[in-house]
Amino acid sequence: MNGLLSGTWWMTQRRLSALGRNPAVLVMTLVQPMVWLFLFGELFKRVVELPGFGAPSYLDYLIPGVVVMNAVSLNSFAGMATMDEIERGTLNRFLVTPVRRSAITNAGVVEQALSTAFQSIVIIALGWAAGARYPGGAGGLAVLVAASVLVGVVLAALSNTLALLLRDRNTIIGLNVMLLLPLTFLSSAFMAKGLMPAWIRHVAAYNPVSWALDAGRAAMAGDPDWGSVALHGGWLLALTALTVALAILSLRSYQKSQ
């Protein structure tokens, strides 16, 4: 366990050092969520007047959607960094060192989690400046950030798994682009469930993006529904553990193929 923790620590430091040398990446990837926040916020602000929408302000409703969808888009292409390390031979050099294989995978998880949390907090702050209010307080916002991190880790682990197994950039990009829109619009990111067609509601119930949104919105309500938070958060935790384990197995499979 000590070896795993120390290996994860050093590998994470390496990744964060590289990110620190190019912090513009974090800023540039905030452009898309800003478009969602301010463009969609203005375009659909009168949607709340529809009977059954259930939110006093569309901006209040939209913030969790933007936070979670930013986590999805930010982490879906995490496999590109793995592809870079494969092509440069960096990953192969690490695989002949004593560092634990799970530590290599965990470092990527920690880096993506920290990046996602940072951007989620920035989006929440910008939403507040634009007029959004959060009745659930700091506790509700913490749950939203945690949910965005979990769904981000799920997507990052799957992206890394694809990179290790397929080792083809075009295939990874194609699969991610193909999944991004269904994950977005077959969820409650931008529209209340009560106004969705029945078949989309049924699909959304099995969408991890909706799990994150349901957990975040339940915690951010003026009267938080902690039962819903526990239920959807539990599903997210289980899926996160499964996808990270899959990424570790994929790394071992990659090592055997070398």
C-alpha positions in Angstrom: 0.0 0.0 0.0 2.9 2.4 0.8 4.4 1.6 -2.6 1.1 2.4 -4.3 0.6 5.6 -2.5 4.1 6.9 -3.0 4.0 5.8 -6.7 0.7 7.6 -7.2 2.1 10.7 -5.5 5.2 10.9 -7.6 3.4 10.1 -10.9 0.7 12.7 -10.1 3.4 15.3 -9.3 4.9 14.6 -12.7 1.6 15.1 -14.5 0.7 18.3 -12.5 4.1 19.7 -13.2 3.5 19.3 -17.0 0.1 20.9 -16.6 1.6 23.8 -14.6 4.0 24.5 -17.5 1.0 24.9 -19.8 -1.9 26.3 -17.7 -3.5 27.9 -20.8 -5.0 24.5 -21.5 -7.3 24.8 -18.5 -8.3 28.3 -19.5 -9.0 27.4 -23.2 -11.1 24.4 -22.3 -13.4 26.7 -20.4 -14.5 28.5 -23.6 -17.2 25.8 -24.4 -18.8 25.8 -21.0 -18.9 29.6 -21.1 -20.8 29.4 -24.4 -23.3 27.0 -22.8 -23.6 29.1 -19.7 -24.2 32.5 -21.3 -25.6 31.6 -24.7 -28.0 28.9 -23.6 -28.8 30.8 -20.4 -30.1 33.7 -22.5 -31.6 31.7 -25.3 -33.7 29.4 -23.1 -34.4 31.6 -20.1 -38.1 31.7 -20.7 -38.3 27.9 -20.7 -39.0 28.1 -16.9 -42.5 29.6 -17.8 -43.6 26.2 -19.2 -45.9 24.4 -16.7 -44.0 21.7 -14.9 -40.5 22.9 -15.4 -40.0 23.2 -11.7 -37.2 25.8 -11.4 -37.6 29.5 -10.7 -34.7 30.5 -13.0 -33.2 28.7 -16.0 -29.7 29.9 -15.0 -30.1 28.2 -11.6 -31.2 25.0 -13.5 -28.4 25.3 -16.1 -25.4 25.6 -13.8 -25.3 21.9 -12.8 -25.8 20.9 -16.4 -22.9 23.1 -17.6 -20.6 21.8 -14.7 -21.3 18.2 -15.5 -21.1 18.5 -19.3 -17.8 20.4 -18.9 -16.5 17.4 -16.9 -17.7 15.1 -19.7 -16.1 17.1 -22.6 -12.9 17.8 -20.6 -12.3 14.1 -19.8 -13.5 12.3 -22.9 -10.2 13.0 -24.6 -7.9 12.1 -21.7 -6.8 9.2 -23.8 -5.0 11.6 -26.1 -2.4 12.2 -23.4 -2.0 8.4 -23.1 -1.5 8.2 -26.8 1.2 10.9 -26.6 3.1 8.9 -23.9 2.8 5.7 -26.0 4.1 7.4 -29.1 7.0 9.1 -27.3 7.9 5.8 -25.5 7.4 7.4 -22.1 4.9 4.8 -21.0 7.1 1.9 -21.9 9.9 3.4 -19.9 7.7 3.6 -16.8 6.6 0.1 -17.3 10.1 -1.2 -16.7 10.5 0.7 -13.4 9.4 -0.6 -10.0 6.4 1.8 -9.9 3.0 0.0 -9.5 0.9 -0.2 -12.6 -2.1 1.0 -10.7 -0.1 4.1 -9.6 0.4 5.0 -13.3 -3.3 4.9 -13.8 -4.2 6.5 -10.6 -2.0 9.5 -11.4 -4.1 10.2 -14.5 -7.2 9.9 -12.5 -6.0 12.4 -9.8 -4.9 14.9 -12.4 -8.2 14.8 -14.3 -10.1 15.0 -11.0 -8.2 18.1 -9.9 -8.6 19.8 -13.3 -12.3 19.0 -13.3 -12.8 20.3 -9.8 -11.0 23.5 -10.6 -13.0 24.2 -13.7 -16.3 23.2 -11.9 -15.6 25.8 -9.2 -14.8 28.5 -11.8 -18.1 27.8 -13.6 -20.0 27.9 -10.3 -18.4 31.3 -9.5 -19.2 32.7 -12.9 -22.8 31.5 -12.6 -23.1 33.3 -9.2 -21.7 36.5 -10.8 -24.3 36.1 -13.6 -27.2 35.9 -11.1 -27.5 32.2 -10.3 -28.3 31.3 -6.7 -27.5 28.1 -4.8 -30.1 27.3 -2.0 -28.2 24.2 -0.9 -25.2 26.2 0.2 -21.6 25.0 0.3 -22.7 21.4 1.0 -24.8 21.2 -2.1 -22.1 22.8 -4.2 -19.5 20.3 -2.8 -21.8 17.4 -3.9 -22.1 18.9 -7.4 -18.3 19.3 -7.8 -17.8 15.7 -6.4 -20.4 14.4 -8.9 -18.8 16.2 -11.8 -15.4 14.7 -10.7 -16.8 11.2 -10.6 -18.4 11.3 -14.0 -15.3 12.9 -15.4 -13.1 10.1 -14.0 -15.5 7.5 -15.6 -15.0 9.2 -19.0 -11.3 9.6 -18.5 -10.8 6.0 -17.5 -12.8 4.8 -20.5 -10.8 7.1 -22.8 -7.5 5.8 -21.4 -8.8 2.2 -21.8 -9.5 2.9 -25.5 -6.1 4.5 -26.0 -4.3 1.4 -24.4 -6.3 -1.1 -26.4 -6.8 0.5 -29.8 -3.8 2.9 -30.0 -5.4 4.9 -32.7 -6.2 8.5 -32.4 -8.8 8.7 -35.1 -10.8 5.9 -33.6 -10.7 7.4 -30.1 -11.8 10.8 -31.4 -14.6 9.3 -33.5 -16.0 7.3 -30.6 -15.8 10.3 -28.3 -17.6 12.6 -30.7 -20.2 9.9 -31.3 -20.9 9.6 -27.6 -20.8 13.2 -26.6 -24.1 14.4 -28.0 -26.2 11.4 -26.8 -24.7 11.7 -23.3 -25.7 15.4 -23.4 -29.1 15.4 -24.8 -30.3 12.0 -23.4 -29.9 13.6 -19.9 -31.5 16.3 -17.9 -28.5 18.7 -18.5 -30.6 21.3 -20.3 -34.2 20.3 -20.0 -36.3 19.2 -17.0 -37.2 15.5 -17.0 -40.9 16.3 -16.7 -40.9 18.0 -20.2 -39.0 15.2 -21.9 -40.6 12.6 -24.2 -41.1 9.4 -22.2 -38.5 7.4 -24.1 -35.8 10.0 -23.4 -36.7 9.9 -19.7 -36.3 6.1 -19.7 -32.9 6.3 -21.4 -31.8 9.2 -19.1 -32.4 7.0 -16.1 -29.5 4.8 -17.2 -27.2 7.7 -18.2 -24.3 8.4 -15.8 -24.5 12.0 -16.8 -28.0 12.1 -15.4 -26.9 10.4 -12.2 -24.4 13.2 -11.6 -27.0 15.8 -12.4 -29.6 14.2 -10.2 -27.2 14.0 -7.3 -26.0 17.6 -7.7 -29.4 19.1 -8.1 -30.9 17.1 -5.2 -28.1 18.4 -2.9 -28.4 22.0 -4.2 -32.1 22.3 -3.5 -33.4 24.4 -0.7 -34.6 21.2 1.0 -31.9 18.7 -0.1 -33.0 15.2 -1.0 -30.1 13.2 0.6 -31.7 9.9 -0.3 -31.4 10.8 -4.0 -27.8 12.0 -3.5 -26.9 8.7 -1.9 -28.6 6.6 -4.6 -27.2 8.4 -7.6 -23.9 9.0 -5.9 -23.6 5.3 -5.1 -24.2 4.3 -8.7 -21.5 6.8 -9.8 -19.0 5.5 -7.3 -19.6 2.0 -8.4 -19.2 2.9 -12.1 -16.1 4.9 -11.3 -14.5 1.9 -9.5 -15.4 -0.3 -12.4 -13.9 1.9 -15.1 -10.7 2.6 -13.2 -10.2 -1.1 -12.7 -10.8 -1.6 -16.4 -8.2 1.0 -17.2 -5.7 -0.8 -14.9 -6.4 -4.1 -16.6 -5.9 -2.4 -20.0 -2.5 -1.1 -18.9 -1.5 -4.6 -17.9 -2.7 -6.0 -21.2 -0.8 -3.2 -23.0 2.4 -4.2 -21.1 2.0 -7.9 -22.1 1.7 -6.9 -25.7 5.1 -5.1 -25.7 
